[in-house]
Amino acid sequence: MKPFFSQIQNASLRKELLRAIRNHWTHDSTAIEGNTLTLGDTDFVLSEGLTISGKPLSHHQEVYGHAKAIELVYALLKKPEIKQDDLFLLHQAVLSEHIADIYYPVGKWKIEPNFTFYIRDDKEMEHEFPHPAVVPALMDQWLGDANAWADQIKSPKDAIQSYANLHAKFVAVHPFVDGNGRMARLLANIPLLKNGYPPINIPSEERLTYLIAVSEITAPCGDVSLQGDIEQIVDANAVNRFAGLCERWWQPILELVDRTIQKDAKLRSQSFQND
């Protein structure tokens, strides 16, 4: 299947569609992590290269980094498969605002255990992600899944299941010291894009619903610090529920693409009539 944007012959429309998707994807993914730039701010910063008064410089850098990462994702579509080094380059773009040190590696797997806290039945619970020692093996499995999904998507339902599955497993492994959510929301879209579908974008307005869904994916599995089987660190029922949310969250981007295709068809029809 051809890329979704190749269906649009008008170069200006195609450019603006990709810009709109970049803006939504960048704004929502960074806002989920606490970035304070609005959608309008994001468009202005990326289009004009200027800063927004009163907003942290780091938030501008996060937006620039995410937009650069989207460009890298599109470039990866030309490769037959994605590899570990591709993930490292993408991570460097996502965390371009951070200064790496031995305990905060950028473009490398984490070297120290990491944890998260979540609320379950009004109690605060702690969850330990897989230990750094097992991350390389787990991510080899994840890459195998990602590359396999690129050849298995035959329908929109497959696309949604692919995204939910890869997203869930990535955040369950939590292979980096930081930026795992942004990386998951980028990387899980690669099989979709390779099969001609637009990306799934999680709206920042749904942040709480999303974070609860993510916690449910790993929480039932307990601490998984030394678990080396990626299938054992995610709850399959929670992944299916997450897929249902992803289907709903995908609709605005699908509608944006459809409107643009219809506009392109109208322009071509008008041009034909004028001839």
SETOR-555644 format. One line per 8 residues: for each residue x, y, z of N, C-alpha, C. Coordinates in nm, 3 decimals, padded with zeros to 5 digits. Atoms other than C-alpha are relative to their C-alpha. Last residue first. Layout:
<recs>
X/Y/Z/X/Y/Z/X/Y/Z; ...
</recs>
This chain:
<recs>
-00.070/00.035/00.125/-00.933/02.258/-01.898/-00.099/-00.024/-00.112; -00.052/-00.124/00.058/-01.139/02.440/-01.635/00.074/-00.027/-00.131; 00.111/-00.074/00.060/-01.337/02.122/-01.572/00.047/00.129/-00.066; 00.041/00.071/00.120/-01.021/01.919/-01.516/-00.111/00.075/-00.073; -00.103/-00.022/00.101/-00.884/02.179/-01.273/-00.039/-00.066/-00.132; 00.015/-00.139/00.048/-01.210/02.178/-01.079/00.100/00.031/-00.109; 00.122/-00.006/00.081/-01.198/01.799/-01.056/-00.022/00.140/-00.057; -00.030/00.063/00.128/-00.837/01.808/-00.941/-00.121/00.002/-00.092
-00.089/-00.089/00.075/-00.921/02.061/-00.671/00.031/-00.059/-00.137; 00.080/-00.115/00.046/-01.218/01.852/-00.556/00.085/00.094/-00.083; 00.083/00.048/00.110/-01.004/01.537/-00.539/-00.084/00.114/-00.057; -00.088/00.021/00.114/-00.745/01.721/-00.328/-00.081/-00.045/-00.122; -00.035/-00.132/00.050/-01.015/01.847/-00.091/00.088/-00.011/-00.124; 00.119/-00.052/00.067/-01.150/01.493/-00.056/00.027/00.139/-00.059; 00.015/00.076/00.125/-00.801/01.362/00.020/-00.120/00.051/-00.079; -00.103/-00.050/00.091/-00.752/01.640/00.278/-00.008/-00.072/-00.135
00.040/-00.134/00.046/-01.082/01.562/00.447/00.099/00.054/-00.102; 00.113/00.015/00.092/-00.990/01.192/00.461/-00.046/00.135/-00.054; -00.051/00.052/00.127/-00.649/01.266/00.614/-00.112/-00.009/-00.103; -00.082/-00.106/00.058/-00.802/01.484/00.885/00.053/-00.043/-00.137; 00.093/-00.099/00.055/-01.071/01.222/00.949/00.075/00.115/-00.065; 00.062/00.061/00.117/-00.808/00.950/00.992/-00.094/00.099/-00.068; -00.102/-00.002/00.106/-00.613/01.180/01.227/-00.057/-00.060/-00.129; -00.025/-00.137/00.046/-00.925/01.248/01.437/00.104/00.009/-00.112
00.101/-00.059/00.087/-01.023/00.876/01.440/00.029/00.144/-00.045; -00.047/-00.008/00.139/-00.702/00.724/01.577/-00.093/00.084/-00.087; -00.096/-00.110/00.009/-00.791/00.797/01.941/00.051/00.022/-00.143; 00.070/-00.128/-00.015/-01.101/00.580/01.914/00.095/00.117/-00.019; 00.092/-00.013/00.114/-00.910/00.280/01.776/-00.074/00.132/00.006; -00.078/-00.045/00.115/-00.635/00.340/02.029/-00.087/00.018/-00.124; -00.022/-00.144/-00.016/-00.886/00.312/02.313/00.074/00.056/-00.121; 00.129/-00.065/00.017/-00.998/-00.029/02.189/00.009/00.151/00.013
00.026/-00.004/00.144/-00.636/-00.136/02.151/-00.133/00.067/-00.029; -00.077/-00.113/00.052/-00.578/-00.043/02.517/-00.024/00.015/-00.150; 00.077/-00.120/-00.038/-00.856/-00.282/02.616/00.069/00.125/-00.053; 00.121/-00.004/00.084/-00.683/-00.554/02.415/-00.087/00.120/00.034; -00.043/-00.042/00.134/-00.350/-00.473/02.582/-00.120/00.009/-00.093; -00.020/-00.145/-00.007/-00.518/-00.493/02.924/00.044/00.054/-00.135; 00.132/-00.062/-00.005/-00.648/-00.840/02.841/00.010/00.153/00.003; 00.064/00.005/00.131/-00.302/-00.952/02.730/-00.137/00.067/00.000
00.127/00.066/-00.022/-00.128/-00.837/03.050/-00.081/00.006/-00.130; 00.119/-00.078/00.033/00.230/-00.753/02.963/-00.124/-00.084/00.025; -00.003/-00.126/-00.077/00.557/-00.876/03.117/-00.115/00.093/-00.036; 00.040/00.019/-00.140/00.521/-01.241/03.021/-00.006/00.129/00.080; 00.142/00.033/-00.005/00.520/-01.193/02.643/-00.051/-00.009/00.144; 00.079/-00.122/00.016/00.855/-01.011/02.665/-00.150/-00.028/00.008; 00.095/00.031/00.106/01.027/-01.318/02.806/-00.096/00.116/-00.013; -00.062/-00.015/00.131/01.341/-01.230/03.003/-00.089/-00.033/-00.117
00.079/00.077/00.095/01.185/-01.164/03.344/00.054/00.024/-00.141; -00.088/00.096/00.065/01.458/-01.041/03.579/-00.075/-00.088/-00.100; -00.137/-00.047/00.018/01.296/-00.718/03.698/00.090/-00.096/-00.076; -00.050/00.088/00.106/00.936/-00.822/03.636/00.148/00.023/-00.026; -00.136/-00.040/00.034/00.765/-00.683/03.944/00.060/-00.101/-00.097; -00.089/-00.015/-00.114/00.397/-00.772/03.927/00.137/00.049/-00.042; -00.113/00.093/00.014/00.232/-00.890/03.606/00.095/00.007/00.118; 00.039/00.136/-00.041/-00.103/-00.732/03.697/00.115/-00.100/-00.005
00.025/00.019/-00.143/00.065/-00.387/03.695/-00.039/-00.143/00.037; -00.111/00.065/-00.071/00.211/-00.408/03.343/-00.031/-00.034/00.145; -00.071/00.093/00.088/-00.073/-00.331/03.101/00.106/-00.078/00.076; 00.071/00.129/-00.003/-00.292/-00.179/03.373/00.071/-00.104/-00.087; -00.028/00.065/-00.129/-00.037/00.101/03.425/-00.066/-00.138/00.007; -00.139/00.047/00.001/-00.051/00.186/03.054/00.033/-00.073/00.130; -00.008/00.115/00.091/-00.431/00.205/03.057/00.140/-00.059/-00.001; 00.064/00.112/-00.070/-00.424/00.431/03.363/00.010/-00.126/-00.085
-00.092/00.044/-00.105/-00.172/00.658/03.190/-00.057/-00.117/00.080; -00.116/00.067/00.058/-00.389/00.675/02.877/00.094/-00.054/00.107; 00.048/00.129/00.052/-00.709/00.756/03.061/00.116/-00.081/-00.055; 00.029/00.085/-00.117/-00.524/01.028/03.255/-00.047/-00.138/-00.045; -00.121/00.039/-00.072/-00.368/01.178/02.939/-00.029/-00.097/00.115; 00.029/00.133/-00.053/-00.687/01.180/02.733/00.116/-00.053/00.085; 00.119/-00.015/-00.085/-00.669/01.556/02.672/-00.037/-00.133/00.066; -00.044/-00.035/-00.135/-00.313/01.491/02.547/-00.118/00.019/00.096
00.022/-00.141/-00.036/-00.457/01.316/02.246/00.037/00.028/00.144; 00.072/-00.001/-00.127/-00.293/00.980/02.159/-00.019/00.145/00.045; -00.046/-00.107/-00.088/-00.197/00.985/01.791/-00.086/00.002/00.126; 00.093/-00.015/-00.112/-00.221/00.678/01.570/00.060/00.104/00.094; -00.035/00.040/-00.137/-00.012/00.736/01.260/-00.117/00.011/00.096; -00.049/-00.113/-00.080/-00.152/00.742/00.905/00.027/-00.044/00.144; 00.096/-00.061/-00.091/-00.178/00.409/00.723/00.060/00.122/00.070; 00.081/-00.104/00.061/00.021/00.315/00.413/-00.101/00.068/00.090
00.112/00.060/00.071/00.159/-00.018/00.530/-00.100/00.103/-00.051; -00.054/00.085/00.107/00.500/00.118/00.626/-00.111/-00.063/-00.084; -00.047/-00.087/00.106/00.322/00.393/00.819/00.055/-00.080/-00.117; 00.116/-00.062/00.062/00.132/00.139/01.025/00.042/00.083/-00.120; 00.069/00.098/00.085/00.443/-00.072/01.089/-00.124/00.058/-00.069; -00.078/00.032/00.120/00.627/00.245/01.203/-00.067/-00.108/-00.086; 00.067/-00.043/00.124/00.353/00.370/01.437/00.074/-00.044/-00.126; 00.112/00.090/00.026/00.470/00.172/01.740/-00.075/00.035/-00.127
-00.042/00.126/00.061/00.801/00.356/01.717/-00.116/-00.092/-00.034; -00.061/-00.013/00.132/00.672/00.707/01.777/00.018/-00.136/-00.067; 00.102/-00.062/00.085/00.428/00.656/02.064/00.053/00.030/-00.140; 00.104/00.098/00.031/00.672/00.411/02.223/-00.103/00.057/-00.096; -00.057/00.098/00.092/00.960/00.659/02.200/-00.106/-00.102/-00.041; -00.012/-00.064/00.132/00.752/00.936/02.356/00.054/-00.097/-00.104; 00.133/-00.023/00.053/00.656/00.706/02.641/00.003/00.062/-00.138; 00.059/00.125/00.047/01.009/00.577/02.694/-00.139/00.019/-00.059
00.049/-00.011/00.136/01.169/00.922/02.707/-00.071/-00.123/-00.053; 00.105/-00.101/00.015/01.379/00.855/03.016/-00.046/-00.002/-00.147; 00.011/-00.070/-00.128/01.627/00.598/03.153/-00.113/00.102/-00.003; -00.083/-00.119/-00.015/01.566/00.382/02.850/-00.021/00.066/00.136; -00.143/00.026/00.021/01.448/00.023/02.811/00.092/00.119/00.022; -00.057/-00.126/-00.049/01.103/00.065/02.971/00.152/00.000/-00.015; -00.145/00.019/-00.013/01.028/-00.304/02.904/00.065/00.123/00.061; -00.020/00.101/-00.103/00.657/-00.256/02.975/00.148/-00.029/00.023
00.008/-00.067/-00.130/00.655/00.072/02.783/00.015/-00.100/00.114; -00.110/-00.094/-00.016/00.785/-00.110/02.477/-00.004/00.066/00.138; -00.124/00.073/-00.033/00.554/-00.409/02.517/00.117/00.095/00.022; 00.009/00.060/-00.132/00.243/-00.191/02.534/00.131/-00.068/00.040; -00.002/-00.108/-00.099/00.335/00.025/02.236/00.006/-00.060/00.141; -00.138/-00.051/-00.005/00.418/-00.278/02.024/00.015/00.110/00.104; -00.092/00.104/-00.044/00.089/-00.454/02.105/00.142/00.053/00.016; 00.023/00.024/-00.143/-00.130/-00.144/02.082/00.101/-00.100/00.055
-00.040/-00.117/-00.078/00.021/-00.040/01.748/-00.013/-00.027/00.150; -00.145/-00.014/00.008/-00.002/-00.386/01.595/00.048/00.114/00.089; -00.057/00.104/-00.086/-00.358/-00.436/01.716/00.152/00.007/00.003; 00.027/-00.038/-00.139/-00.462/-00.103/01.565/00.063/-00.101/00.095; -00.082/-00.117/-00.030/-00.297/-00.183/01.233/-00.015/00.042/00.145; -00.137/00.046/-00.021/-00.448/-00.532/01.224/00.090/00.117/00.042; 00.002/00.073/-00.128/-00.793/-00.380/01.271/00.139/-00.053/00.033; -00.008/-00.097/-00.111/-00.718/-00.129/00.993/00.000/-00.068/00.137
00.125/-00.074/-00.020/-00.651/-00.426/00.762/00.018/00.105/00.109; 00.083/00.015/00.118/-00.373/-00.645/00.621/-00.128/00.083/00.006; 00.117/-00.088/-00.004/-00.089/-00.573/00.864/-00.077/-00.009/-00.132; 00.121/00.072/-00.038/00.140/-00.876/00.881/-00.126/00.085/-00.002; 00.040/00.090/00.109/00.456/-00.766/00.703/-00.134/-00.068/00.026; -00.005/-00.078/00.124/00.532/-00.460/00.921/-00.045/-00.083/-00.120; 00.128/-00.069/00.019/00.415/-00.667/01.218/-00.002/00.078/-00.131; 00.099/00.099/00.046/00.718/-00.895/01.176/-00.134/00.067/-00.027
-00.029/00.031/00.141/00.962/-00.603/01.195/-00.098/-00.102/-00.057; 00.026/-00.120/00.081/00.803/-00.478/01.515/00.022/-00.028/-00.148; 00.144/-00.021/00.012/00.786/-00.825/01.671/-00.031/00.116/-00.093; 00.052/00.109/00.082/01.153/-00.896/01.598/-00.150/00.013/-00.022; -00.035/-00.032/00.138/01.245/-00.553/01.732/-00.051/-00.109/-00.095; 00.088/-00.109/00.043/01.057/-00.631/02.054/00.027/00.036/-00.147; 00.132/00.057/00.024/01.233/-00.967/02.090/-00.096/00.107/-00.052; -00.015/00.082/00.120/01.572/-00.800/02.047/-00.134/-00.065/-00.036
00.015/-00.090/00.113/01.446/-00.543/02.297/00.030/-00.070/-00.133; 00.140/-00.039/00.017/01.386/-00.814/02.555/-00.019/00.088/-00.121; 00.073/00.117/00.051/01.734/-00.960/02.503/-00.147/00.033/-00.023; -00.040/00.032/00.139/01.901/-00.619/02.535/-00.077/-00.117/-00.060; 00.056/-00.091/00.100/01.684/-00.528/02.842/00.047/-00.034/-00.143; 00.083/00.076/00.093/01.771/-00.837/03.050/-00.057/00.087/-00.113; -00.070/00.118/00.050/02.069/-00.691/03.237/-00.081/-00.078/-00.103; -00.086/-00.031/00.116/01.905/-00.348/03.267/00.066/-00.124/-00.061
-00.135/-00.040/-00.037/01.643/-00.503/03.500/00.083/00.029/-00.126; -00.108/00.096/00.020/01.285/-00.521/03.375/00.138/00.058/00.029; -00.010/00.043/00.139/01.052/-00.258/03.525/00.115/-00.100/-00.015; -00.136/-00.001/00.053/00.985/-00.237/03.897/-00.001/-00.054/-00.142; -00.025/00.102/00.101/00.631/-00.143/04.003/00.143/00.016/-00.051; -00.128/-00.017/00.069/00.536/00.038/04.321/00.020/-00.114/-00.099; -00.075/00.124/00.026/00.177/00.067/04.443/00.128/00.034/-00.076; -00.115/-00.025/00.087/-00.004/00.359/04.603/00.083/-00.127/-00.010
-00.129/00.023/-00.063/-00.338/00.248/04.743/00.111/00.027/-00.100; -00.033/-00.110/-00.092/-00.678/00.385/04.649/00.127/-00.024/00.080; 00.090/00.014/-00.115/-00.775/00.051/04.493/00.036/00.100/00.109; 00.089/00.113/00.022/-00.469/00.075/04.265/-00.082/-00.021/00.126; 00.104/00.015/-00.101/-00.267/00.397/04.232/-00.090/-00.117/-00.038; 00.134/-00.016/00.052/00.059/00.393/04.042/-00.100/-00.026/00.112; 00.103/00.011/-00.104/00.427/00.430/04.115/-00.136/00.021/-00.066; 00.110/-00.094/00.012/00.704/00.364/03.862/-00.095/-00.023/00.117
00.124/00.036/-00.067/01.046/00.204/03.882/-00.108/00.101/-00.037; 00.095/-00.111/-00.013/01.381/00.202/03.707/-00.135/-00.052/00.046; 00.141/00.038/-00.005/01.685/-00.023/03.744/-00.090/00.125/00.009; 00.048/00.018/-00.137/02.019/00.132/03.644/-00.147/-00.041/-00.004; -00.102/00.077/-00.072/02.216/00.107/03.318/-00.038/-00.020/00.146; -00.019/-00.041/-00.139/01.941/00.219/03.080/00.106/-00.088/00.067; 00.092/00.059/-00.097/01.990/00.131/02.714/00.031/00.051/00.140; -00.049/00.128/-00.052/02.185/00.377/02.500/-00.106/-00.055/00.096
-00.038/00.081/00.114/02.101/00.679/02.285/00.062/-00.132/00.041; 00.091/-00.036/00.109/02.107/00.904/02.588/00.047/-00.074/-00.124; -00.043/00.023/00.138/02.268/00.763/02.903/-00.110/00.038/-00.100; 00.112/-00.047/00.083/02.171/00.927/03.232/00.038/-00.018/-00.147; 00.123/00.049/-00.060/02.388/00.757/03.495/-00.124/00.041/-00.078; -00.009/00.144/-00.019/02.710/00.786/03.295/-00.128/-00.058/00.058; -00.114/00.034/-00.086/02.621/01.131/03.171/-00.008/-00.150/00.026; -00.021/00.138/-00.042/02.402/01.264/02.891/00.118/-00.009/00.097
-00.144/00.023/00.005/02.304/01.629/02.874/00.026/-00.138/00.058; -00.072/00.051/-00.117/01.935/01.641/02.804/00.149/-00.014/-00.027; -00.016/-00.108/-00.098/01.750/01.864/02.554/00.082/-00.044/00.121; -00.104/-00.093/00.041/01.809/01.625/02.264/00.024/00.111/00.101; -00.058/-00.058/-00.121/01.609/01.360/02.444/00.112/00.098/-00.032; 00.107/-00.024/-00.098/01.376/01.271/02.156/00.054/00.069/00.124; 00.082/-00.112/00.046/01.654/01.312/01.898/-00.105/00.036/00.104; -00.083/-00.121/-00.006/01.901/01.095/02.089/-00.079/00.122/-00.045
-00.004/-00.042/-00.140/01.626/00.836/02.140/00.084/00.127/00.018; 00.129/-00.062/-00.029/01.569/00.819/01.765/-00.003/00.051/00.144; 00.002/-00.130/00.068/01.937/00.756/01.705/-00.129/00.075/00.030; -00.091/-00.089/-00.071/01.935/00.478/01.968/00.003/00.140/-00.062; 00.065/-00.041/-00.124/01.626/00.316/01.820/00.087/00.098/00.077; 00.106/-00.093/00.039/01.787/00.310/01.477/-00.073/00.053/00.123; -00.061/-00.131/00.020/02.099/00.154/01.630/-00.102/00.105/-00.043; -00.031/-00.064/-00.127/01.889/-00.135/01.760/00.056/00.140/-00.018
-00.099/00.066/-00.082/01.750/-00.221/01.418/00.027/00.080/00.127; -00.062/-00.091/-00.096/01.452/-00.138/01.201/00.090/-00.080/00.093; 00.033/00.029/-00.140/01.377/-00.345/00.895/00.067/00.102/00.090; 00.073/00.126/-00.005/01.372/-00.317/00.515/-00.039/-00.041/00.141; -00.086/00.112/-00.035/01.468/00.051/00.540/-00.081/-00.129/00.007; -00.072/00.045/00.120/01.273/00.316/00.349/00.089/-00.120/00.028; 00.093/00.074/00.084/01.022/00.357/00.630/00.067/-00.055/-00.125; -00.012/00.142/-00.028/01.309/00.453/00.859/-00.093/-00.084/-00.087
-00.119/00.050/00.070/01.322/00.797/00.695/00.015/-00.151/00.019; 00.033/00.007/00.142/00.964/00.866/00.807/00.118/-00.056/-00.080; 00.095/00.110/00.017/01.064/00.777/01.164/-00.037/-00.015/-00.147; -00.077/00.124/-00.001/01.369/01.004/01.141/-00.090/-00.122/-00.019; -00.072/00.007/00.127/01.149/01.297/01.038/00.081/-00.130/-00.009; 00.100/00.036/00.101/00.922/01.220/01.333/00.066/-00.010/-00.137; 00.021/00.144/-00.010/01.229/01.224/01.560/-00.104/-00.047/-00.101; -00.113/00.063/00.067/01.316/01.574/01.437/-00.016/-00.152/00.001
00.022/-00.023/00.144/00.967/01.688/01.537/00.113/-00.062/-00.082; 00.106/00.092/00.044/01.017/01.527/01.878/-00.026/00.015/-00.149; -00.050/00.137/00.002/01.350/01.700/01.931/-00.103/-00.099/-00.051; -00.093/00.014/00.113/01.219/02.042/01.830/00.048/-00.146/-00.011; 00.081/-00.007/00.122/00.926/02.002/02.069/00.088/-00.016/-00.123; 00.074/00.125/00.011/01.149/01.887/02.354/-00.081/-00.006/-00.129; -00.094/00.102/00.047/01.383/02.179/02.288/-00.067/-00.136/-00.014; -00.024/-00.025/00.142/01.095/02.425/02.317/00.091/-00.109/-00.058
00.123/00.043/00.066/00.996/02.266/02.647/00.009/00.025/-00.150; -00.001/00.145/00.013/01.356/02.293/02.768/-00.124/-00.052/-00.072; -00.079/00.033/00.119/01.352/02.666/02.695/00.001/-00.151/-00.023; -00.137/00.051/-00.022/01.074/02.704/02.950/00.070/-00.034/-00.132; -00.002/00.147/00.003/00.770/02.912/02.839/00.144/-00.050/00.013; 00.050/00.057/-00.124/00.737/03.275/02.947/00.000/-00.150/00.006; -00.035/-00.070/-00.123/00.770/03.419/02.599/-00.065/-00.067/00.121; 00.120/-00.058/-00.059/00.728/03.161/02.325/00.037/00.061/00.134
00.043/00.050/-00.130/01.043/03.093/02.125/-00.126/00.072/00.047; -00.006/-00.099/-00.108/01.115/03.135/01.756/-00.051/-00.061/00.129; -00.129/00.013/-00.066/01.199/02.887/01.478/00.020/00.099/00.113; -00.072/-00.127/00.000/00.907/03.015/01.271/00.138/-00.010/00.063; 00.009/-00.068/00.129/00.735/02.692/01.166/00.090/00.123/-00.007; -00.056/00.083/00.106/00.840/02.465/01.453/00.001/00.070/-00.135; -00.141/00.030/-00.029/00.791/02.726/01.725/00.064/-00.077/-00.114; -00.078/-00.124/00.014/00.468/02.858/01.575/00.149/-00.027/00.019
-00.005/-00.035/00.142/00.315/02.512/01.526/00.089/00.123/-00.022; -00.081/00.101/00.067/00.405/02.411/01.881/00.016/00.032/-00.148; -00.140/-00.028/-00.032/00.269/02.733/02.027/00.091/-00.094/-00.078; -00.037/-00.119/00.076/-00.061/02.676/01.846/00.145/00.039/00.023; -00.008/00.042/00.139/-00.082/02.322/01.984/00.041/00.117/-00.088; 00.128/00.036/00.058/-00.003/02.461/02.329/00.021/-00.050/-00.144; 00.030/-00.067/00.126/00.343/02.452/02.485/-00.134/-00.049/-00.054; 00.105/-00.101/-00.014/00.334/02.337/02.849/-00.031/00.077/-00.129
-00.039/-00.119/00.077/00.525/02.008/02.818/-00.116/00.099/-00.001; -00.006/-00.122/-00.079/00.422/01.772/03.098/00.041/00.126/-00.073; -00.115/00.004/-00.091/00.493/01.426/02.955/00.017/00.128/00.079; 00.024/00.113/-00.091/00.145/01.398/02.798/00.111/-00.009/00.104; 00.091/-00.050/-00.104/00.215/01.744/02.654/-00.034/-00.110/00.100; -00.079/-00.073/-00.099/00.517/01.603/02.468/-00.088/00.053/00.114; -00.094/00.092/-00.063/00.311/01.337/02.291/00.085/00.071/00.105; 00.065/00.094/-00.091/00.018/01.569/02.227/00.100/-00.089/00.073
00.064/-00.067/-00.113/00.218/01.858/02.084/-00.055/-00.100/00.100; -00.102/-00.058/-00.088/00.448/01.647/01.869/-00.062/00.064/00.122; -00.081/00.110/-00.056/00.176/01.428/01.719/00.101/00.054/00.100; 00.083/00.072/-00.097/-00.061/01.721/01.667/00.081/-00.107/00.072; 00.035/-00.089/-00.111/00.205/01.940/01.505/-00.080/-00.073/00.107; -00.120/-00.024/-00.081/00.354/01.663/01.290/-00.035/00.083/00.123; -00.023/00.124/-00.075/00.005/01.565/01.171/00.122/00.014/00.090; 00.104/00.011/-00.102/-00.070/01.927/01.077/00.020/-00.126/00.085
-00.028/-00.099/-00.105/00.265/01.964/00.897/-00.102/-00.012/00.113; -00.113/00.051/-00.078/00.214/01.641/00.706/00.037/00.096/00.113; 00.047/00.116/-00.074/-00.128/01.764/00.594/00.111/-00.056/00.090; 00.076/-00.049/-00.115/00.012/02.105/00.502/-00.056/-00.114/00.083; -00.091/-00.063/-00.096/00.279/01.952/00.278/-00.074/00.043/00.126; -00.078/00.108/-00.060/00.028/01.724/00.105/00.094/00.055/00.107; 00.087/00.072/-00.093/-00.210/02.014/00.046/00.077/-00.110/00.073; 00.026/-00.089/-00.113/00.070/02.224/-00.105/-00.088/-00.068/00.105
-00.119/-00.007/-00.086/00.193/01.940/-00.326/-00.024/00.085/00.124; -00.034/-00.140/-00.017/-00.153/01.866/-00.471/00.112/00.014/00.102; -00.084/-00.046/00.110/-00.146/01.499/-00.565/00.043/00.145/00.015; 00.032/-00.142/00.021/-00.275/01.357/-00.239/00.097/00.057/-00.102; 00.130/-00.004/00.067/-00.277/00.976/-00.235/-00.040/00.143/-00.035; -00.024/00.007/00.143/00.095/00.991/-00.158/-00.130/00.001/-00.080; -00.013/-00.135/00.057/00.008/01.115/00.191/00.023/-00.001/-00.150; 00.128/-00.071/-00.001/-00.129/00.778/00.301/00.010/00.136/-00.068
00.017/-00.086/-00.118/00.189/00.598/00.197/-00.126/00.084/-00.010; -00.077/-00.123/00.006/00.126/00.347/-00.085/-00.019/00.080/00.129; 00.084/-00.119/00.000/00.000/00.000/00.000/00.088/00.125/00.000
</recs>
